[in-house]
Amino acid sequence: MKCPRCGLIITDEIPKCKGCNFSIADLERKIKKIPERYGYVNDFADLLSEDDKKKIEGYLLQFHQDTSGEMLVVITKSTKPIKPSEYIFWLFNRWQVGGESHAGLMLLLAISERRIESEVGYSWEHIITDSESGEVLDEHVVPLLKEGKFAEALYSGVEKLAEIIKQAESSSEEEK
């Protein structure tokens, strides 16, 4: 994965960024407690209705069953004392999204910071780059967030990202 500060690669084998010396241990010192993961939708801000959570959760469960990885949505009131880009990087790694191979993607909505972020695991970086996932957020999520349509925004984002990943996986299967 890419360092949330300077963009160089950090992996399990390279735990400290060679560009800026950033490490997950730096974040561990600032964040005292890992939030408990509740499935594919983790709404720590109580922003979504139960029906909206179930709709997104159902979609992401089916996505997990159809693909080789997983996608999660996290909503938090704030990521302080760190930036949303650092928080999502830390949480993605602490929850081991996508398992050992990091075949996963996480969306984070940080309410106080008014930020939507994505983190792509390194097994999927050849399928969807950080800039491509950013484009999906800019085009399909941010406009709906600006209208206050939080559930629609998140559903639209996971749906579009899932399409890209499923398409790439089916193309690679056809090549075999």
Order of alpha helices (4+ residues) and beta strands (2+ residues): alpha-beta-alpha-beta-alpha-beta-beta-alpha-alpha-alpha
